[in-house]
């Protein structure tokens, strides 16, 4: 008979969860003034269990001075027996700043007296940093749009079901009017040409590159460059479109989000062309890219098992040695050597 498997105890599960370094628990028994902190809580607070005494007051003292007014103090906890979910900053003894979310509850006696408080602290610093970075990126894109009237956006499907705020502001037309006729901002004499051209490429999932003259919200007529690139996920399935809309006179690099989508269009024939320009063998490309010979062969044979990361490594190696990938007006990928 197979050996019996012992059930995993709750404290073992807690230890595994805390092993990620983002969670810690605490409890405080009021009658005995006994405080218990988990190892994970000490790690979040930047304290050593051997040198720091677990105490709610110590946790409160580490809270950023600007956030303390919103935190349940020791006296408030004892008097009210009430805790709420809160997010605040702590300053570790080494001076580093972390953002944590606190959840807790108080166990009450039948007569209403608070007996014990317990809670969990979750380090959400990375999430907060990501949110701040995303907000900063939105401000940067907004400033770029205001200065240049150029922007990037993502379209989930075609035909359109919605439009980006920048496009609506740029052309100054109602969403419903654009849904009925997406080319409405284009000069009337050019609409049929660009509509037919774009629809054919859209339906066959090819790069769409048009240069229409647009009627802006101000009434000004401006030549624009509009590039739409099919976007695929990690497994290669279609996911939508990345759009780059900019006045035709603007020169500059392709936005990062569009470059990633364009790079997905690179095929084995392009890698072979890059090798030919450098007079490299497949083995030399493999060594330069940090890939195996078999991986390079799969890339050049367009084997679906070859990863996008491997393709990016191969392109990076070619670029490092002077190969330039250029995307022509018709979506063709051309290679050159610097």
C-alpha contacts under 8 A as a table, 3 or more apart, distances in Angstrom:
res1	aa1	res2	aa2	distance
8	X	12	X	6.39
8	X	13	X	6.95
9	X	12	X	5.29
9	X	13	X	6.56
10	X	13	X	5.11
10	X	14	X	6.21
11	X	14	X	4.93
11	X	15	X	6.15
12	X	15	X	5.04
12	X	16	X	6.34
13	X	16	X	5.15
13	X	17	X	6.26
14	X	17	X	5.09
14	X	18	X	6.08
15	X	18	X	5.11
15	X	19	X	6.10
16	X	19	X	5.04
16	X	20	X	7.51
17	X	20	X	6.08
17	X	23	X	7.21
18	X	21	X	5.49
18	X	22	X	6.50
18	X	23	X	5.23
18	X	24	X	6.41
18	X	39	X	7.84
18	X	40	X	5.32
19	X	22	X	7.92
19	X	40	X	7.32
20	X	23	X	7.46
21	X	40	X	6.14
21	X	43	X	6.84
21	X	44	X	6.93
22	X	40	X	7.33
22	X	44	X	6.80
22	X	122	X	5.61
22	X	123	X	4.83
22	X	124	X	7.56
23	X	40	X	5.81
23	X	41	X	6.64
23	X	44	X	7.37
23	X	120	X	7.02
23	X	121	X	5.74
23	X	122	X	4.62
23	X	123	X	6.32
24	X	37	X	7.56
24	X	38	X	5.85
24	X	39	X	7.00
24	X	40	X	4.28
24	X	41	X	3.78
24	X	42	X	7.46
24	X	43	X	7.96
24	X	44	X	7.08
24	X	120	X	5.66
24	X	121	X	5.20
24	X	122	X	6.62
25	X	37	X	5.97
25	X	38	X	5.40
25	X	40	X	7.15
25	X	41	X	5.86
25	X	118	X	7.55
25	X	119	X	5.74
25	X	120	X	4.29
25	X	121	X	6.12
26	X	35	X	7.27
26	X	36	X	5.54
26	X	37	X	4.44
26	X	38	X	6.31
26	X	41	X	7.32
26	X	118	X	5.62
26	X	119	X	5.47
26	X	120	X	6.33
27	X	35	X	5.70
27	X	36	X	5.25
27	X	37	X	6.69
27	X	116	X	7.20
27	X	117	X	5.63
27	X	118	X	4.08
27	X	119	X	6.43
28	X	33	X	6.60
28	X	34	X	5.62
28	X	35	X	4.54
28	X	36	X	6.58
28	X	56	X	7.62
28	X	116	X	5.60
28	X	117	X	5.18
28	X	118	X	6.25
29	X	32	X	5.94
29	X	33	X	5.46
29	X	34	X	5.16
29	X	35	X	6.61
29	X	115	X	6.36
29	X	116	X	4.48
29	X	117	X	6.63
30	X	33	X	4.81
30	X	34	X	6.97
30	X	114	X	7.64
30	X	115	X	5.73
30	X	116	X	5.66
30	X	117	X	7.85
31	X	34	X	7.96
31	X	115	X	6.99
35	X	54	X	5.73
35	X	55	X	5.77
35	X	56	X	7.52
36	X	54	X	6.36
37	X	41	X	6.17
37	X	42	X	7.11
37	X	54	X	6.12
38	X	41	X	5.38
38	X	42	X	6.83
39	X	42	X	5.27
39	X	43	X	6.41
39	X	49	X	7.33
40	X	43	X	5.05
40	X	44	X	6.28
41	X	44	X	5.12
41	X	45	X	6.22
41	X	121	X	6.98
42	X	45	X	5.20
42	X	46	X	6.00
42	X	47	X	4.99
42	X	48	X	6.28
42	X	49	X	6.40
43	X	46	X	5.00
43	X	47	X	6.14
43	X	48	X	7.53
44	X	47	X	7.80
44	X	123	X	6.83
45	X	59	X	7.86
45	X	62	X	7.87
45	X	90	X	7.53
45	X	91	X	7.94
45	X	92	X	5.76
46	X	92	X	5.46
46	X	93	X	6.65
46	X	94	X	7.55
47	X	51	X	7.68
47	X	52	X	6.39
47	X	92	X	7.75
47	X	93	X	7.45
48	X	51	X	5.48
48	X	52	X	5.89
49	X	52	X	5.47
49	X	53	X	7.23
49	X	54	X	7.99
50	X	53	X	7.99
54	X	58	X	7.24
55	X	58	X	5.31
55	X	59	X	6.73
56	X	59	X	5.15
56	X	60	X	6.25
56	X	74	X	6.93
57	X	60	X	4.98
57	X	61	X	6.08
57	X	73	X	7.96
57	X	74	X	6.42
58	X	61	X	4.98
58	X	62	X	6.49
59	X	62	X	5.35
59	X	63	X	6.90
60	X	63	X	5.39
60	X	68	X	7.63
60	X	71	X	7.87
60	X	73	X	7.00
60	X	74	X	7.96
62	X	90	X	5.33
62	X	91	X	5.51
62	X	92	X	6.60
63	X	67	X	6.63
63	X	68	X	6.12
63	X	88	X	7.20
63	X	89	X	5.88
63	X	90	X	4.28
63	X	91	X	6.29
64	X	67	X	5.38
64	X	68	X	6.43
64	X	88	X	7.54
64	X	89	X	5.40
64	X	90	X	5.10
64	X	91	X	5.97
65	X	68	X	5.39
66	X	69	X	7.28
67	X	70	X	5.89
67	X	71	X	6.92
67	X	88	X	6.04
67	X	89	X	6.82
68	X	71	X	5.17
71	X	86	X	7.30
72	X	76	X	6.05
72	X	77	X	6.25
72	X	83	X	6.67
73	X	76	X	5.17
73	X	77	X	6.12
74	X	77	X	5.23
74	X	78	X	6.41
75	X	78	X	5.20
75	X	79	X	6.07
76	X	79	X	5.09
76	X	80	X	5.74
76	X	81	X	7.45
76	X	82	X	7.93
77	X	80	X	5.55
77	X	81	X	5.05
77	X	82	X	6.07
77	X	83	X	7.08
78	X	81	X	5.64
78	X	114	X	7.04
81	X	106	X	5.86
81	X	108	X	7.67
81	X	113	X	7.79
81	X	114	X	5.40
82	X	105	X	7.07
82	X	106	X	6.40
83	X	103	X	7.85
83	X	104	X	6.05
83	X	105	X	5.87
83	X	106	X	7.12
84	X	103	X	6.76
84	X	104	X	6.87
84	X	105	X	7.84
85	X	101	X	7.23
85	X	102	X	5.60
85	X	103	X	4.76
85	X	104	X	6.94
86	X	101	X	5.68
86	X	102	X	5.24
86	X	103	X	6.87
87	X	99	X	7.09
87	X	100	X	5.65
87	X	101	X	4.24
87	X	102	X	6.20
88	X	99	X	5.71
88	X	100	X	5.66
88	X	101	X	6.52
89	X	97	X	6.77
89	X	98	X	5.60
89	X	99	X	4.35
89	X	100	X	6.10
90	X	97	X	5.86
90	X	98	X	5.44
90	X	99	X	6.33
90	X	100	X	7.34
91	X	94	X	7.95
91	X	95	X	5.79
91	X	96	X	5.79
91	X	97	X	4.78
91	X	98	X	6.59
92	X	95	X	5.23
92	X	96	X	5.40
92	X	97	X	6.39
92	X	98	X	7.70
93	X	96	X	7.51
98	X	123	X	7.11
98	X	124	X	7.82
98	X	125	X	5.50
99	X	123	X	6.09
99	X	124	X	5.62
99	X	125	X	4.59
99	X	128	X	7.21
100	X	121	X	6.36
100	X	122	X	5.36
100	X	123	X	4.43
100	X	124	X	5.26
100	X	125	X	6.64
101	X	121	X	5.74
101	X	122	X	5.11
101	X	123	X	6.48
101	X	124	X	6.59
102	X	119	X	7.05
102	X	120	X	5.89
102	X	121	X	4.68
102	X	122	X	6.47
103	X	119	X	5.47
103	X	120	X	5.41
103	X	121	X	6.61
104	X	117	X	7.19
104	X	118	X	5.56
104	X	119	X	3.78
104	X	120	X	6.25
105	X	117	X	5.84
105	X	118	X	5.76
105	X	119	X	6.32
106	X	114	X	6.49
106	X	115	X	7.29
106	X	116	X	5.70
106	X	117	X	4.31
106	X	118	X	6.47
107	X	114	X	5.96
107	X	115	X	5.56
107	X	116	X	5.14
107	X	117	X	6.17
108	X	111	X	7.87
108	X	112	X	5.63
108	X	113	X	5.51
108	X	114	X	4.41
108	X	115	X	5.38
108	X	116	X	7.23
109	X	112	X	5.20
109	X	113	X	5.11
109	X	114	X	6.17
109	X	115	X	6.17
110	X	113	X	7.37
114	X	117	X	7.82
123	X	126	X	7.95
124	X	127	X	5.24
124	X	128	X	6.18
125	X	128	X	5.03
125	X	129	X	6.00
126	X	129	X	4.96
126	X	130	X	6.01
127	X	130	X	5.01
127	X	131	X	6.15
128	X	131	X	5.03
128	X	132	X	6.20
129	X	132	X	5.10
129	X	133	X	6.07
130	X	133	X	5.01
130	X	134	X	6.05
131	X	134	X	5.10
131	X	135	X	6.13
132	X	135	X	5.04
132	X	136	X	6.11
133	X	136	X	5.05
133	X	137	X	6.12
134	X	137	X	5.00
134	X	138	X	6.20
135	X	138	X	5.10
135	X	139	X	6.31
136	X	139	X	5.06
136	X	140	X	6.16
137	X	140	X	4.97
137	X	141	X	6.14
138	X	141	X	5.16
138	X	142	X	6.06
139	X	142	X	5.03
139	X	143	X	6.12
140	X	143	X	5.15
140	X	144	X	6.20
141	X	144	X	5.01
141	X	145	X	6.12
141	X	151	X	7.18
142	X	145	X	5.07
142	X	146	X	6.19
143	X	146	X	5.12
143	X	147	X	6.18
144	X	147	X	5.18
144	X	148	X	5.88
144	X	149	X	7.25
144	X	150	X	6.95
144	X	151	X	7.46
145	X	148	X	5.34
145	X	149	X	4.50
145	X	150	X	5.08
145	X	151	X	5.75
145	X	166	X	7.68
146	X	149	X	5.69
148	X	246	X	7.73
148	X	247	X	7.77
149	X	170	X	7.30
149	X	246	X	6.53
149	X	247	X	7.12
150	X	244	X	7.63
150	X	245	X	5.53
150	X	246	X	4.16
150	X	247	X	6.63
151	X	166	X	7.20
151	X	244	X	6.06
151	X	245	X	5.53
151	X	246	X	6.54
152	X	242	X	7.19
152	X	243	X	5.41
152	X	244	X	4.56
152	X	245	X	6.28
152	X	255	X	7.66
153	X	164	X	6.58
153	X	242	X	5.98
153	X	243	X	5.18
153	X	244	X	6.78
154	X	240	X	7.11
154	X	241	X	5.63
154	X	242	X	4.66
154	X	243	X	5.99
155	X	158	X	7.60
155	X	160	X	7.56
155	X	163	X	7.75
155	X	240	X	5.69
155	X	241	X	5.00
155	X	242	X	6.41
155	X	243	X	7.34
156	X	239	X	6.78
156	X	240	X	4.37
156	X	241	X	6.31
157	X	160	X	6.12
157	X	161	X	7.30
157	X	240	X	5.61
157	X	241	X	7.29
158	X	161	X	7.58
158	X	202	X	7.42
160	X	163	X	7.36
160	X	179	X	6.71
160	X	182	X	7.88
161	X	179	X	6.81
162	X	175	X	7.27
162	X	179	X	7.31
163	X	167	X	6.53
163	X	168	X	6.79
163	X	175	X	7.15
164	X	167	X	5.36
164	X	168	X	6.51
165	X	168	X	5.19
165	X	169	X	6.13
166	X	169	X	5.10
166	X	170	X	5.93
167	X	170	X	4.98
167	X	171	X	6.24
168	X	171	X	5.61
168	X	172	X	5.55
168	X	173	X	6.10
168	X	174	X	7.16
168	X	175	X	7.04
169	X	172	X	5.08
169	X	173	X	7.71
169	X	217	X	7.16
170	X	216	X	5.84
170	X	217	X	5.84
171	X	185	X	6.24
171	X	214	X	7.85
171	X	215	X	6.60
171	X	216	X	4.45
171	X	217	X	4.49
172	X	216	X	6.81
172	X	217	X	4.29
172	X	218	X	7.94
173	X	177	X	6.84
173	X	178	X	7.02
173	X	185	X	7.95
173	X	217	X	7.43
174	X	177	X	5.36
174	X	178	X	6.58
175	X	178	X	5.25
175	X	179	X	6.24
176	X	179	X	5.02
176	X	180	X	6.35
177	X	180	X	5.25
177	X	181	X	6.27
177	X	182	X	7.80
177	X	184	X	7.91
178	X	181	X	4.89
178	X	182	X	4.53
178	X	183	X	7.31
178	X	184	X	6.48
179	X	182	X	5.73
181	X	184	X	5.57
182	X	185	X	7.63
183	X	186	X	5.44
183	X	191	X	6.00
183	X	195	X	6.69
184	X	187	X	7.70
184	X	188	X	7.69
184	X	191	X	7.52
185	X	214	X	5.45
185	X	215	X	5.30
185	X	216	X	7.15
186	X	190	X	6.58
186	X	191	X	5.77
186	X	212	X	6.31
186	X	213	X	5.82
186	X	214	X	4.60
186	X	215	X	6.17
187	X	190	X	5.48
187	X	191	X	6.31
187	X	212	X	7.63
187	X	213	X	5.96
187	X	214	X	6.05
187	X	215	X	6.56
188	X	191	X	5.37
189	X	192	X	7.39
190	X	193	X	5.50
190	X	194	X	6.40
190	X	212	X	7.04
190	X	213	X	7.81
191	X	194	X	5.50
191	X	195	X	5.79
192	X	195	X	5.08
192	X	196	X	6.05
193	X	196	X	5.59
193	X	197	X	6.16
194	X	197	X	4.97
194	X	198	X	5.83
194	X	210	X	6.83
194	X	212	X	7.19
195	X	198	X	5.35
195	X	199	X	6.01
196	X	199	X	5.27
196	X	200	X	6.30
197	X	200	X	5.67
197	X	201	X	6.69
198	X	201	X	5.31
198	X	202	X	5.99
198	X	208	X	5.99
198	X	209	X	7.76
198	X	210	X	7.51
199	X	202	X	5.02
199	X	203	X	6.10
200	X	203	X	5.40
200	X	204	X	6.47
201	X	204	X	5.21
201	X	205	X	6.05
201	X	206	X	5.06
201	X	207	X	6.71
201	X	208	X	5.94
202	X	205	X	5.05
202	X	206	X	6.10
202	X	207	X	7.60
202	X	208	X	6.83
203	X	206	X	7.81
205	X	230	X	6.13
206	X	229	X	7.09
206	X	230	X	6.76
206	X	331	X	7.45
207	X	227	X	7.27
207	X	228	X	5.84
207	X	229	X	4.83
207	X	230	X	6.62
207	X	330	X	7.41
207	X	331	X	5.23
208	X	226	X	7.79
208	X	227	X	5.59
208	X	228	X	4.92
208	X	229	X	6.49
208	X	330	X	7.51
208	X	331	X	7.12
209	X	225	X	7.34
209	X	226	X	5.79
209	X	227	X	4.55
209	X	228	X	6.53
209	X	329	X	6.12
209	X	330	X	6.48
209	X	331	X	7.18
210	X	225	X	6.05
210	X	226	X	5.26
210	X	227	X	6.56
211	X	223	X	6.59
211	X	224	X	5.39
211	X	225	X	4.67
211	X	226	X	6.20
211	X	248	X	7.31
212	X	223	X	5.84
212	X	224	X	5.69
212	X	225	X	6.99
212	X	226	X	7.83
213	X	221	X	6.33
213	X	222	X	5.40
213	X	223	X	4.12
213	X	224	X	5.90
214	X	221	X	5.52
214	X	222	X	5.41
214	X	223	X	6.15
214	X	224	X	6.61
215	X	218	X	7.98
215	X	219	X	5.87
215	X	220	X	5.86
215	X	221	X	4.66
215	X	222	X	6.70
216	X	219	X	5.26
216	X	220	X	5.46
216	X	221	X	6.28
216	X	222	X	7.33
217	X	220	X	7.40
222	X	247	X	6.96
223	X	247	X	6.08
223	X	248	X	5.54
224	X	245	X	7.08
224	X	246	X	5.67
224	X	247	X	4.27
224	X	248	X	4.52
224	X	249	X	8.00
225	X	244	X	7.81
225	X	245	X	5.92
225	X	246	X	5.37
225	X	247	X	5.90
225	X	248	X	4.99
226	X	243	X	7.19
226	X	244	X	5.79
226	X	245	X	4.72
226	X	246	X	6.69
227	X	243	X	5.68
227	X	244	X	5.14
227	X	245	X	6.62
228	X	241	X	6.22
228	X	242	X	5.66
228	X	243	X	4.50
228	X	244	X	6.51
229	X	241	X	5.47
229	X	242	X	5.25
229	X	243	X	6.51
229	X	258	X	7.10
229	X	261	X	6.45
229	X	262	X	6.62
230	X	238	X	7.22
230	X	239	X	7.69
230	X	240	X	6.05
230	X	241	X	4.58
230	X	242	X	6.46
230	X	261	X	6.69
231	X	238	X	6.12
231	X	239	X	5.47
231	X	240	X	5.16
231	X	241	X	5.06
231	X	242	X	6.27
231	X	261	X	5.35
232	X	235	X	7.65
232	X	236	X	5.24
232	X	237	X	5.27
232	X	238	X	4.51
232	X	239	X	4.97
232	X	240	X	7.05
232	X	261	X	7.18
232	X	264	X	7.69
233	X	236	X	5.26
233	X	237	X	5.63
233	X	238	X	6.64
233	X	239	X	6.09
234	X	237	X	7.55
234	X	308	X	7.11
242	X	257	X	7.42
242	X	258	X	6.02
242	X	261	X	7.36
243	X	258	X	7.41
244	X	255	X	7.88
244	X	258	X	7.48
246	X	250	X	6.83
247	X	250	X	5.74
248	X	251	X	7.98
254	X	258	X	6.52
254	X	259	X	6.00
255	X	258	X	5.40
255	X	259	X	6.13
256	X	259	X	4.96
256	X	260	X	6.35
257	X	260	X	5.45
257	X	261	X	6.75
258	X	261	X	5.14
258	X	262	X	6.14
259	X	262	X	5.01
259	X	263	X	6.05
260	X	263	X	5.18
260	X	264	X	6.64
261	X	264	X	5.31
261	X	265	X	7.30
262	X	265	X	5.47
262	X	266	X	7.48
263	X	266	X	5.42
263	X	312	X	7.84
264	X	308	X	7.68
266	X	270	X	6.27
266	X	271	X	7.86
266	X	333	X	7.40
267	X	270	X	5.49
267	X	271	X	6.81
267	X	299	X	7.63
267	X	300	X	7.09
267	X	302	X	6.72
268	X	271	X	5.15
268	X	272	X	6.26
268	X	299	X	5.71
268	X	300	X	3.66
268	X	301	X	5.98
268	X	302	X	5.70
269	X	272	X	5.10
269	X	273	X	6.13
269	X	300	X	6.55
270	X	273	X	4.95
270	X	274	X	6.14
270	X	333	X	7.85
270	X	335	X	7.41
271	X	274	X	5.01
271	X	275	X	6.22
271	X	300	X	6.56
271	X	314	X	7.69
271	X	315	X	7.50
272	X	275	X	5.06
272	X	276	X	6.14
272	X	300	X	6.83
273	X	276	X	5.00
273	X	277	X	6.31
273	X	335	X	7.36
274	X	277	X	5.23
274	X	278	X	6.50
274	X	318	X	6.59
274	X	323	X	6.41
274	X	335	X	6.87
274	X	336	X	7.97
275	X	278	X	5.12
275	X	279	X	5.77
275	X	280	X	4.84
275	X	281	X	6.73
275	X	282	X	7.59
275	X	285	X	7.17
275	X	318	X	7.66
276	X	279	X	4.74
276	X	280	X	6.19
277	X	280	X	7.82
277	X	323	X	7.82
277	X	336	X	7.76
277	X	337	X	6.87
278	X	321	X	7.97
280	X	283	X	7.87
280	X	284	X	5.75
280	X	285	X	6.60
281	X	284	X	5.19
281	X	285	X	6.51
282	X	285	X	5.15
282	X	286	X	6.13
282	X	293	X	6.69
282	X	296	X	6.59
282	X	297	X	7.21
283	X	286	X	4.96
283	X	287	X	6.22
283	X	293	X	5.65
284	X	287	X	5.15
284	X	288	X	6.16
285	X	288	X	5.09
285	X	289	X	6.01
285	X	296	X	7.50
285	X	314	X	7.03
285	X	317	X	7.32
285	X	318	X	7.78
286	X	289	X	5.22
286	X	290	X	5.89
286	X	291	X	4.73
286	X	292	X	5.60
286	X	293	X	5.48
286	X	295	X	7.83
286	X	296	X	6.05
286	X	314	X	7.55
287	X	290	X	5.16
287	X	291	X	6.29
287	X	292	X	7.48
288	X	291	X	7.81
288	X	314	X	7.92
288	X	317	X	5.72
289	X	313	X	5.38
289	X	314	X	5.18
289	X	316	X	7.27
289	X	317	X	5.08
290	X	313	X	7.52
291	X	295	X	6.35
291	X	296	X	6.91
291	X	310	X	7.18
291	X	313	X	7.86
291	X	314	X	7.96
292	X	295	X	5.20
292	X	296	X	6.56
293	X	296	X	5.28
293	X	297	X	6.28
294	X	297	X	4.99
294	X	298	X	6.18
295	X	298	X	5.05
295	X	299	X	6.21
295	X	306	X	6.55
295	X	310	X	7.47
296	X	299	X	5.00
296	X	300	X	6.23
296	X	314	X	7.81
297	X	300	X	5.18
297	X	301	X	6.02
298	X	301	X	4.98
298	X	302	X	5.88
298	X	303	X	4.92
298	X	304	X	7.97
298	X	305	X	7.49
298	X	306	X	5.95
299	X	302	X	4.94
299	X	303	X	6.07
299	X	306	X	5.85
299	X	310	X	7.92
299	X	311	X	6.81
300	X	303	X	7.70
302	X	306	X	7.56
303	X	306	X	5.83
304	X	307	X	7.64
306	X	310	X	6.76
306	X	311	X	7.64
307	X	310	X	5.26
307	X	311	X	6.59
308	X	311	X	5.01
308	X	312	X	6.21
309	X	312	X	5.08
309	X	313	X	6.21
310	X	313	X	5.04
310	X	314	X	6.26
311	X	314	X	5.14
311	X	315	X	6.22
312	X	315	X	5.11
312	X	316	X	6.00
313	X	316	X	5.04
313	X	317	X	6.20
314	X	317	X	5.18
314	X	318	X	6.38
315	X	318	X	5.12
315	X	319	X	6.11
316	X	319	X	5.09
316	X	320	X	6.06
317	X	320	X	5.14
317	X	321	X	6.54
318	X	321	X	5.29
318	X	322	X	6.57
318	X	323	X	5.29
319	X	322	X	5.14
319	X	323	X	4.58
319	X	324	X	5.99
319	X	325	X	7.98
320	X	323	X	7.23
322	X	337	X	5.37
322	X	338	X	4.97
323	X	335	X	6.78
323	X	336	X	5.73
323	X	337	X	4.59
323	X	338	X	6.39
324	X	335	X	5.59
324	X	336	X	5.13
324	X	337	X	5.91
324	X	338	X	7.05
325	X	333	X	6.69
325	X	334	X	5.95
325	X	335	X	4.86
325	X	336	X	6.78
326	X	333	X	5.69
326	X	334	X	5.08
326	X	335	X	6.10
326	X	336	X	7.84
327	X	331	X	5.77
327	X	332	X	5.77
327	X	333	X	4.69
327	X	334	X	6.23
328	X	331	X	5.22
328	X	332	X	5.20
328	X	333	X	6.22
328	X	334	X	6.97
329	X	332	X	7.27
